[in-house]
Every structure is written in structure tokens, then in C-alpha cells.
Amino acid sequence: MSTIRFANGRVVTAAGTLEGATFTLAEGRIVSIDAAAGPADQEIDLAGGIVVPGFIDVQVNGGGGVLFNDALTPEGIDAIGRGHAPYGTTGFLPTLISDLPEAIARALDATDEAIEAGVPGCIGVHIEGPIINTARKGIHDPAKFRRLDDALIELLSRPRKGKVLLTLAPEMVSLEDIRRLAAAGVILSVGHSDADYDTVAAAFAAGMTGVTHLYNAMSPLKHREPGVVGAALDDQSVFCGIIADGFHVHDAALRVAMRSRPLDRFVLVTDAMPCVGANVDSFELHGRTIRVENGCCLGADGTLAGSALDMTGAFRHAVTRLGLSIEDAAAMAATSPAAFLGLSHDCGALAPGLRADWVCLTQDLQPAGTWIAGAPIA
């Protein structure tokens, strides 16, 4: 066992926020958390900063100069993870933007291989599309869209080493399809959908438990046509991903959403592209050039194409512009995504028995170090 003492700062634990703390670790997990000062193998001076649970990002298209669609290998996943680690991400799902069935199969296998190889932070895969609605395609390529058939259901339903998250438009599938996938353990999220309220509510009842980037690429809330947004805000149990970067959604719209339903059902995501963790001003997506300008990723026609957001940036935005407490922002960046993925028994909080994943932040909420399983990675 080893001990680490955090001094001169706050530590956000599952039992409350402490003014300093000592962690006892063994085999990459937290054995105990002691609020009292005492001898330790290592002391970390927070200099007025804070320690929060390691961030879990369920939507990571790329990072470190790599786009997952173009690097469906354990090495590609590792490069993406290392691009995000300096910003506090200790768990992530590499995300495949709508692609052909053979690419989906390779993405699933590559994620299994990455987990088997011990790639730091990789906990599963997110398949975003291609069963989505052209009317809400966003930057996705309609040439890749397809119907959900038995072969694709079988592929997605095979046992995997990590979690499988699938974003689809519920109006493009049957309720029985949703039930089959959910019963097989696939986590289902509504996204890129033009569905009406009743269709989405029925999909939630059939087993869909998430909403991909709330407000973006979905039918909006209107007073007689509540759409996907209305169904999501009306439901008190599904998890809603939000991109808090000031570009994708107006801050006021996010504040309204968070006042309408439980905060622990919101999940901060980045929807990050290769520019996170890399000095690039453009990249290619399905043959189209995406430019990175002033922290925003844009297609040639001005369509938002993922983001240049990192998880510390999302956390900081939630606190400084959305008005959340440090504790609530930490829950949305770590505890809630772990619950969404069914991993609360393993990660997502600082508590005895859980994986020793944390991030140190400065007083002004800048990243100051990331640990995965008790070992510094950035």
C-alpha cells in the first residue's frame, strides 16, 4: 500500500469536500480517505487548488492529432487518450462518427484490443450513427447512413470488454429493435433525431437511457411540438450529454435545462476532435476539411463539426458561466457519466473501493495533473 497526502487545498470526495486529505492506495484503488493530516509516502501541495474525481468523457471523436475514424487501432485510441489526459480525462469512449459496417466492426474490435492491452483510460466505445436522420445530420456524411438490420444488431450485441454506447434516431428503428439492443447490454442514446415527443418517450420506455448532446442535432422544443428536447427535459431519469463550450448551446438554454430536471442526470462531454491535445488548425473528416478557429471546429459551410473542447474546459465553463458549484460540476464530469455507463461500482468518485482516478486543478480551474489508477499520467 502507499499513501498520498493533499495539502493546502480542497478534495472533493463522495462523502463531502475536505480541506486536505490523505489517500491510502492499493493495486490502483482507494483503500481509505483520511481527513486528518499525518505522515504519507508523498505529499502534493495544491497551492489553493482542488482535487476532483477523474473526468469521464463519453464522446471523444479524436485528440492528440488523431481522428478515431481514421485510426481504428489500439495505437490510435492510445494517442487520443494521451491527448486528453493532460486535461483531466481518466476514462473515455473513443467515438466513431457515422461510418460503414466494416468500420463499426473494426472500432468495436480495436476498443477490445485497447482494453486488453491496458491503454490508459479506455473504458468502451461510442458508435454515433449511422442509424440517424438526414434531417438532423449535422456534420455526419449521409452517404454512410443505413437502416438497422439483424446483422448490425448482432454485431453491436456481441459481448465486449468495455461498454458500448450507440447513438441513434429512434424514428429510424422499431421499439423491438431498441428492446433487443438494450437487453444485450448496449447503452442507447437519442441523437441526430427529428422525432416527435411521443416517439422519444416511447423509446425511453423501451430502453433508451441517454440523449446525445442535448439541443444539438435534434427536433427543438416548441409549445405544441415538444420534440426530442421537450421529451428529454420532461423525463427525469435519462442522462443528457451537454457540450458546455459557449458555441454549441447558449448558456441560458443550458441553465434552463438544468433547472428543469435533476442535475445528476446531466453529463459533461467534449465531442472533441483531433485538435484537442495537438496544435492543428485543420483536419479531414470523410474527405472534408474541418477548420479550427477561435476554439471552434467548422465545416466549409459553417456547420459545427465536433469541438475543440477539453474536459477541464467543460468543467470550468460549468462553474464560471453556468453557475454550478465545484461539487455539482465534478458530478457532471465524473459521477454522472460513470452512472450512465453502469460503472459507479468502479469509478466516477473519490471513495474507498473505487479506482484511484483523480485530477488536480489550480485555484482558477486550470489542469495541474492527472492520475489513473493511482499513477500520474499527465
N, C-alpha and C positions, 0 to 999 in steps of 0.2 A: 504494500500500500504506500501511497505518497500523500502529502498534504500541500495545499496551496492556500496562502492567506492573501486576501484582498484588503488593502488598507487605503484610507483617505478617499473613500467613495462609497457609493451605494451598490447593493447587489439585489437584483430583482429575482426572488425565489418564489416557488409555488406557495410557500407559507407566508409570504409578505416581503416587503422591501426592508433590507437590513443595512445598517451603517457599518459596512465591512463584514467579512465572514471568512471562515476557514473551511475549505472543501477537503474531505478525505476521499481519495480516489483509489479504485482497484479495477484492473482489467478494462479500462476505458469507461467506467461508470462511476457515478457519485455514490459513495457509501454513506456519507453523512455531511451535514452542513451545520457548522457551529458558529453562532453569532459572537461568541466570546473570543477575544484576542488570545493568542497563545503561540507556542513555538510551531514552526512549519518548515517543510523542506524548501519552500520557495515563497517569497513574498512579492506581490505585484502592487506597486504604488499606482493607484488610479488617478491621483492628482486631481481629485474632484470629479472624476468621471463616473461611469456606471458600468455594471456587468449585467447583461440580459441573456436570456436563452439564445442559443444559436438560431439564426433565421432559417426558415424552411420555405423555399420558393417552388411552387408547383407549376410554374410556367416560364421555362427558360429556353428560348429558341436558340440562343447562342451566347458566346462570351469568349474572351481571350483571342479574338480574331477568327473564331470558328463558328460556322452555322451548322447546327445539328443535321439538317437535311443533306448537307454536303460532306459530312464526316460521320457516317453511321458505323463507328468503331469504338471500342473501349478507349482508344487513344484520343479520339475526338471528344468523347464525354469527359475524359480527364482534363483535357485542355479547357473545356467550358467551365468545369468545376473550379479549376485553379484560377480562371479569370474572375470568378465571382467570390472566391474565398476571402480576398482582402476586404470585402465589403460585408463580411459577417455571415455569409451563406454557408451553413453547415449541412444542409440537406437540400437536394434539388431533384426535379424531374426534368431531364432533357426533353424538349418539346418538338415534335415533328409537325411542321406546317403542312397542310393538305398535300398528300403525295400518293403515288401509285401503290397498289397492294404489296409489290415486292419491296418497296422502301419501308412500308409499315412492318413487314416481317423482319427486315434487317434491323430496324430500330428496336424492335422488341428483343431480338436476339442479342444485339450489341449491348443493350442495357443489362441483360442477364450476365453477359460476359464481363461487363464492367464491375458489377456487384461481386461476381465470383472472384475477380482479380483484386478486389479491395479498393477500387477507385474511391478516394475520399468524398463523402457527401452524396454519392449517387444512391437514391432510395427507390427508384422506379422510373417510369416513363409516362409522358403525356402525349397522346395522339390527338392532335387538334384538327378535326376534319378527317377524311374528305366528305363525310356524310353531313354536309351543311347546305344552306340555302343560298343560291346565287344572288338573291335579292339583298343579302347581308354578307357578302363575300369578304368585305374589307380588302386586304392585300392578297388574299388567297387566290390561287390560279384556278378558275372554273374548269379548265381542261383536266384537272386532277379529280374533280368531284365525281362521286359514284353513289349508287344505291347500296344499302347494307344487304348482303346476301349471306347464305348459310356458310360459305367458305370464309368470309371475313369474320363472321361471328365466331366460327371455330378457331380461327387464328387468334383473335383477341381474347378468347376464353381459356386458352391453354394455361396451365399453371406456370407461374413466373417467380423469379427470385425476389422481385420487388413489386411495388404497386403499379397498377395500370390504370391511368386516368384517360377517359375518352370524352372529348367534346364533340357533341353532335347537335343537329337541329331536330327537335322531337317531331316536327311536322313531316320529316322525311322518313320516319320509321313507324312501325306499329308498336302499340303498348306491349304486345307479346315479345317483340324484339328487346325492348327495354327490360322486361322481366327476365328474359333469358340471360342477358349480359350481366345484370345486377346479381342474379343468382350464382353466376360463375365468378363473382368477386370483382368484376370490372366496376370502377368508380365512374359514374356518369355525370356529365355536366352539360347544361344547356348553353349553347353558344352559336354565333353566326346563324341566328334563327329569326324568321319573320312570323313565328307562331302567334296565335291569339292566346288570350288569358286561359281559356278553358283547356286548350291543348297542353299548355305548360303545366297547369295544375294537375291534369291527369298524368302527365309524365312524372311529376314529383311523387304522386301517389303510387306509381308503378315501380319506382326505384331510383329515379334520378335524384342526386343529393347535392348537386353543385350548380353554380352559374359562372360561366367563364367571362371575365372582365365585364362586370355589371355596367350597363348603359351602352357599351360599345358593341357595334355589330349585332344589334337586336331590335325588335319592334319596341318602340318607346311607350311610355305611359301617357295615355290620353284619357280624358274624363269619361268617355263612353267606350273606349277600346284600350283597356289597361296593358295589353301586350305582354311581352316577356318581362319587361321591367316591372310592371304592375304585379304580375304573378310572383316575381322574386321578392318584392318588398312586402307583399301581403303574407307570404309564407314566413313562419317564424323559425323554421328548422334547417332549411337548406343553407349551404355555405356559399357566400358570394365573393368571388375574387374581385379586387379593385386595383386599378393601376393609378396610384397616387403620385403623379408626376407633373400635374398642372397643365398637361396637354390633352390627355385622353378624356378627362371629365373635369368639369368646373368644380372647384372646391365646394361651392354652395350645394351642388347636386349630391356630392358625397356626404356632406353634413346632414342634409335632409334624409338620405338613405339610412344613415347611422342612427338617426333619431327615431326611425320607424320600426326597427326590429333589433333583436339582441346583438350587442357588439361582438359577442363571442362567435357569431356566425358570419363575420367578415374576415377575409383572408387577404393580406397584402401580397401582391405578385408584381413581378417586374415586366413580364412579357419581353424580356431582354433579347437584344440582337448581338451580333459579334463584336460590336463596338465597346461593350462593357468589358473592362479589363484589357483594352487594347487601344492603341492610338490610330484609329482608322476613321476616315471621313466619308467612306462609302463602302458598299459591299453588294454582292449579287444575290438575288433571290429568284429562283426559277427563270434565270435569264434576264431579269430586270434589275437595273441599277437602283439601289436604295441609297440616298444621301443622308448623311448625319449633319444636322445644322442646329446649333444652339441647343443641344441636348434633346433633339427631336429627330426621329427616323421617318423619312418621307419618300414615297414613290414619285415617279415623274409627274403624276397628276395631282400631287399634294396629299394623297391618301396616307394616313398614318400606317407605318409598317413596323409594328412592334415598338420597342422603346430603347432608349439609351439609359434607362433607369437601373440602379443597383438597389439592393435591399436596405442598405443603410440610408440611402436617399429616400426610399419609400417610408422608412421608419421616421426619419427626420421630418418629412413632409407631413406625416400624420400628426406629429406632435406640434410642430411650429405653425402649420397652416390649417389643419383640421381641428386643432384644439384638444387632442387626446392626451391623456396622462401617459407618462412613460410606461406604466404598468399595462394600460389598455393597448398601447401601440405594440408592446412586446408580445402580448397575447395574440394580436392580429398577425404578427410577423412570425410567430413560432408555435404557440399553443394551439391556436385555431387550425392552422394548416395540418398540424400533427393529428388533430381530432378528425379533420376532413378525410385524411388518408387512413384513418384507423391505426395510428401509430402512437397514441397517447401513452401506451404502456412502455414505449421505448425512448421517446424523445419529445421535444417541444416545451420543456420546462426545466428549471433547475430544482431538482428534488432527488432524495435518496432513491436509488434503484434505476434511475434514468441515465441515458448516455451523457457523458461529460462533454457536452457541446455548449460553448458559450462564445460571446463576442464582447470585447471591451470597447466602450465608446468614450470619447472625450466629453468634457463639460458641454461643448457645443455640438455634441452628437455626430462627431466625425469618427470613422473607424480607427481603432488603435490596437487591434489584434484579434485573431480568430483561433479557436481551439476546437478540434474534432476528436472525440473520444479521449479527452484529456491531453492531447498533444497539440502544440502550436502548429498551425498550417499557414498562417499569414500574419 
